[in-house]
Amino acid sequence: MTREERDETLAMLREAARDFCVAELERPVTDEPGLRALWTQMAQLGWLGVALPEASGGSGLGLAGAGMIALELGAAAQMRGFAETVAVGAVLAAQDTALARSLLPEVAAGAIEFAFDPQPHAQGATSSAGVLLAPAGASRLLLVDFSEGQGLRLLEVADPKGLHPAITTARSIDARVAGSALRVTGVLAEGDQARAIWAELNASYRCVVGALLVGATRSGLRIAIDYARVRSQFGQLIGSFQAVQHALVDVLGAVDAAEMLSLRALLQLDKRAADRLSMAAASTSFARETAWSGLMKVYDVMGGVGFIEDHPLSGMTRALVSLIARLGGAADCDSAVADFVRPGHWIESPDASLLR
């Protein structure tokens, strides 16, 4: 596929995703039956297998394709399970092992949802028992667990009774899993290979989350612009005030830049470029900062209206803040960028065409 064909295909995918989200996701889906139905629809549309090879039932569009869908899912505040599942699927596809080949068709068909804890944990410890799950409707829930002692493992939630409700900003059916409810499905890698795959998985996941955050921030910006066009204060529309205009333009500029950087990083991951991990760290840090600062500026414009429970911005905030929390603090994201800057590993071969 030529670059022009790729760009056209990705643009068509984004347009189709936007049309679906506008038609079907007027409000975020949070109830179990609704989530199951939506997950099935996403599988039928080919979204869950978008980053998988065609031989495994996927579309072969890579993580860049997942990013296009994520931008629109983020705008619809529908962020459960997608980033984890497509990221793990893409990384498994790159391993080309018997275990991966057996799982990928189920991923594309919507039978499997993946989850993992992206935050680092102590050496020798297991992260699975502390993982925060957001069941999205798949019949099988698999956790990717990494520890220095046991390598990279796949654990399946074999006992649904081991899922315990967890109070989160999403106010939905998020849960934590008890260790007794898990069974080992397979070992993906050990030693240095496990660490390398884990780094690739985290980079892929965080980049797709970055696209979700960018989409959500752009949607919040639209809400604020529409409000500024009709809200009057001191006998004038607030959209005519220069301070309001400056705030909204600041958000717009940051969102456009974050979108380009996120898509660039996803393309670098697809290409297995030498600077892919540094690009992933940079795009994630910038997307997180853009989402948080943009959200605060949107609330400045909206005032108390944005805090109404049934207002679209309220649901958007709950979904967005939950994802931001999983990325860690701003200092954590900046430290990830610094890890690559210190040894001199940064953008090694920039390609301007990737920004188009």
N, C-alpha and C positions, 0 to 999 in steps of 0.2 A: 504494500500500500504506500503510495507516494504521500509526501507531506500535505499536498493540497487535498487529496482524498481523505487523509486522516482528519484534517481540520474540518472538512465538510461533514464527515460522519459524526465527529464529536459535537459540532454545532447542531446537527439534526437530533442527536441524542438529548442534548440539553433542552431543546425546544419541546421535544416529546415529553420529557420529564416535567417541564414547566406546565404544559397543558394538563398532564395528569394531576399534578399537585393542586392546580387551580380548580379543577373539576371535582376532585375526590377528597381533598384535604382542606376544606374550608376551616375546620377546627382540628387541633391535634388529637389523634386517636390515643386513648390511654386505657380503655377497658380491654379485658382479655379477649373476648370474641372479636372485637374490632381489630386488635393487633394481629390475631391469627389470620383474619381475612386480608389485612393489608400485607402481611408477610407473603401470603400466597399470591397476591396480585403482583408484588414486586418480583417474585420468582417467575411468574408467567410473563412479565415484561422483559425478563432477562437481566434485571438489575443486579441480582445477587451473584450472577455468574459473569458480570461484565468484565472483570479482570482475569477470568479464567480462559484457557485455550479452548478453541472450538471442539477439540477432541474430547474434552471433559464436559461438554454441554454448555460452555460459556460463549461469550461474544468475541473474545480476543482483543478487546479494546484497552486492556490494561488499566492501571490505576488512574490514568488520565480520564478514562471513561467514567470510573467511579467518582472522580472529582466533579465531573459535570452533573452527575445525578445528585451528589452531596450538596452542591450549591442550591439546588431546587428543594431538596428535602429540608435543608436548613431553613430556607425561606418559609417553608410550611411548618416549621417547628416540630418536624417528625424525625427524630434523631436516634431512635432506639435500635441498637444491634447492627446497623448497616456498616458503620466504619470498621468495627471489630471483625465482622464476617468477611467483608471483601478484602481486608488487609491480610488476615490469616490465610484466606483462600489464595491470594496472589503469591504469598510467600511459600505456601505448600506446593503450588504449581511449579515454582522455580526449583524445588528440590527433586521432583520427579522420582519419588520413591513409591514402593508398593502401597504403603499406608496412605500417602497423599492421593495416589490414583484411585484408591478405593473410596475416598471421602469426597473428592471434588464433584462427581456427578450429583451427590446428595446435596452439596452446597448449592449448586446451580438450580436444583429442583426445589429449594426452600425447605428441605428436611432438616438441615443443620444450622444452628446459630452458634457462632464462636464468641467467647468472652475471655478476657484476661485482665490482669492488673498491670497497667502501664507504669506504675510507680516502682522505683527500685526497692528491693528489700534486702535484709541483712544476709551476709554470706552464709550459706548453709541452711538458710531458712526456706520454707515453702510459702508461696504467696496465695495458694488456692483458697484456703479457708477464709481469708480476709477479702476476697474479691467481691466487688459490688456488681451484681448482675442486673440487667434490665431485660428480662425475657420479652422477646418481640413476637412470639407466636410459632416458632419452629417446634417440631416434635422432638428433636434431640438438641441438648444444650451441652456443648463441649468447651472445656476450659483449657487454655494453653498455660502451662505452669513452668517456670524456670527457676532453678536453684543450682548453685555451684556443685552441690553434692550429687544431685539426681539428674542434672541436665535438663533438656527441654522435653516435657511430657504432655501428652493429651489425656485429660481427665474428663470423664463423662458424668453428668449428674444422673445417677442411676435411681435415686430415691427422691422424688419431688417433695416428700415430707421434710427433707433436709434443708429446704429453702425457707429462710426466716425473713419476714418483712423487715425492711429497713426504711427509716424515715429519711427522705432526701428532699432536695429542693424541687424535684420533679413532681412530688406528691402523687406518685403512681404506685405501680406494683414492683418497685425495685426490691431486691432481696440480697441477703448474704447466704452463703452455702456452708453447711457443716461438713467437716472432713469425712465423716462417716457416710455421707450421701454420695461420695465420689468413688469411681472405680477407674483404674488406669486402663486406657484404651491402647496406648502405644507410646514408645519413646521415639521422638523425632531426631534428636541428636544429643551428643555429649561433648564435654570439654570445649575446646576452642570453636568447634563448629556450632555448638549450641549457643555460645555467646554471640557469634557472628549472625546467626539466624535471628536471635532475640533482638539484636540491634536493628536488623532489617525490618523485623515485624513492628517494632516500636516506631521506627521512622515512617513506615507505610501507614500505620494507624493514625499517628499524630497528623500526618499531612491530610488524610481524608477528614479527620476531625476539624482541621483548619478550614477546609472547604465548607464544612457544615456551619462553622462559626461565621464565616464570611457571608454565606447565604442568609443566615439569621440576622446578621447586622444590617445587610442591605434591605431586608424586609422591614426591620425596625425603622430604618431611615425613611422608607416609603410611608410608613404610618405617620411619622413625625411631619413629613412634608405635607401630606394630605391634611393633617390637623392644623398646620401653620397657615394653610390656605383658607380655612373657614373660621378660625378662632380669632375673636376680636378683643382688643384690650386698649383702653384709652381712646376708644372710637376708631381704631385702626386694626387691620388684620396683622397678627403678630409676624406673619411672613414678610411684612414690609420693613420690619426692624432689622437694622444692619447686624446687630449682635446675633439674632436668630439665624440670619442668612449665613453668617460666618461659621457658626457652629455646625450647621447642616452641610455646608461645603467642605468643612474639615473632615467630617465623617465620610462624605462621598469620596474625597481624594484618597483617604486611607483605605476604604473598602476596595476601590479599584486597584490600588497597589497590592493589597493583600491577596486579592483574587489572582492577579497575574503571577505573584510570587508562589502561591499555592499550586497553581497549575504547572508552573515551571518546575517546581520540586517534584511533582507527581510524574511529569515526563522524564525527569532525570532518573527517578527510581525505575521507571519502565525500561529505560535505556541501559540501566546498570552503570551509569556514569560514575567516574571516579569521585566526583564531588557530591554525589547524591545524598549522603548522610548529613553533610554540612548544610546543603540546601534545605533538607527536611527540617533541620533544627532551626534555621533562620526563618523559614516560612511559618513554622508553628509558633515561634515566639512573636512574630509580627502579627499573625492572625489572632492570637490570644489577646495581645495588647489592643488591637483594632476593635475586637469584639467588646472588650470590657470598657474602654474609653468611649467607644461609639454608643454603647448602651447608656452610659451615664449622660452623654450629651442629648440623647433622645429623650431621656426622662426630664432633663432640664427644659426641653421644649414642651413636652407633654404636660408637665406639672402633675397635679394630683390625679388627673384623668388616667394616667398610665398605671396607677396602682389599683384601679378597680379590678376586682377579682375576675370578672367576666370579660375584661378588655383583652383583645388579641395580644397586646404587648405583655400582659401579665403571663400568659401561657408561654410566649416566646422567651421571656426572661427565665422562667423555671427550667425550660429545656436547655437554654444556653448556659446558665450558671452551673448546671450539673456537669456539662461537658468541660467547661473551663476548670472546674475543680479537679477533674481527672487528669488534666494536663499538669497540675501542680501550680505553684505560685509563679509570679513573673520572674523572680530571681532564679527559680529552677529552670525555666525556659531559657533565660539568658545564659545560665551556666552551661547548658547543653550546647549553645552556640560557641561559647568560649572554649569548650573542650576541643573544638576543631580549629579555632583560630590560633590557639597557643602552639600547636605543632606545625602550623603553617598550612593546614589542610583547609582550603577554602574553594572558591570558584576557580577551577582549573581550566575549563574550556567553555567559556560562555558562548551561547548560540542564540543570537538575537531572534532567529525565526521562532524559537520556542515561546516567545512572549506574544506572538500574534494570536 
